[in-house]
Amino acid sequence: MGRKHYSVYVIELSKDVLLEGRFRKGNPDYVAGKPCVYVGMSGLDPDVRFDKHKAGIQSNRYVQLFGLQLLPDLYESVQPDGLRGGQRHGGRTWHSSTRSRVRCLAGLTTRIT
């Protein structure tokens, strides 16, 4: 049996997410004017995963309420080749060649630096 392929994806969030106290508290170093994004990883195609988020199926609350669109330019070149089934989000578990390129994107809810 072959390994399951996982994809990193980045979703742009509406600036309205900044009105959420919990989001602001979780992103204290947010720089005004920078986009807000959600970074995730899934065994599903990013388009399918985005649709599931928006439909409320195993979704992140911020993506469901504030998700605007996928940002493929930010994730297509940073796929985690070294991941195996069961490994989780975050630069610590990604293939070492990918880690340095995604440091500013690692985490569930973050902002682009």
N, C-alpha and C positions, 0 to 999 in steps of 0.2 A: 504494500500500500504506500503511495507517495505522500509526501508531506503536504499539509494544507497550506495554501498560500494566503498570507495576511497582507492587507493593504493599509497604509497610513492614509488618512484623509484630513483635510482642513476645511472647516465651514466658517464662512464669514457670519458674524452676528451683527444685528442691528445695534446702533449706538444707544437705543433705548435700554439695552441690557445694563448700561451704566447707572440707570435709575434704581437698580436692584441693590439694596444694601449688602446682601450676602456676596454678590458678585464683586462689588467694589472692595469689600473686606478681603476677599480671596485674591485680589489683584491690586495690592497697595501701591505698587510701583508703576501703575498704568500711566502712560505718557499721553496727554491730551493730543488728539489729532491722529493717533495711531489706530489702525483697525482692531477690533476685538474679534478673536477667533476661538473656535473649539477645535482641538486636535484629538482625533480618535484613531483607533485601529480595529479592523474587522476582517473576518474571513469572507465577508460579502463584498460585492462590487461597491465602490463608494457611492454611486448613484442610488443603488438599492438601499444602502445603509442610511443615506440622507433621507430618503422617502420614509423609512421606518421611524427615524427620529421625529420627523414632522407629523407622522400619524400617531405618535405616542407609544410606539412599540419598542420596548427596551430603550427608551429615549433618555437623553439628557434634558433636563427641564429647560435650560437656557437655549438649547438648539430647538426644542419643540416650540418655544414661545418667540424666540428672537432669531432663529436661523434664516439666513437669506439665500445663500448659494454656496456650492462647493468652490474651492479655490485650487484647481488642479495645478496651476503654475507653481504653487508652494509645496506640493507633495509628490508630484509624479517622479521627481528625480531623487527622492529620499526614501525609497521603499526598504523595509527591514528584511533583507535577504536572509539574515541569520536566525529569524524567529521560528520557533516550533510551536505546535499547538499547546495551549496552556500558558504561554508566557504572556505577560501583561504589558500595559502601556509604559512608556517612560524610556528615556535614553539609556538607563542602566541595563536594560535587557536587549537592546538592539545590537546588531552587528557593529563592531568597532568602527568600520569605515563610514557607517551612517551616523554614528553618535555625534561626531563633531559638527556635521552639517545641520542637525536638527535641534541642537541645544536650545535655541531660542524658541522652538516650537514644542519641546517636550512638555508633557503635562496635559491634563484634561482641558482646563480652561486657562488660556494664557493670552498674551498680546504679543504682536510681532515687534521685535526690538530693532 
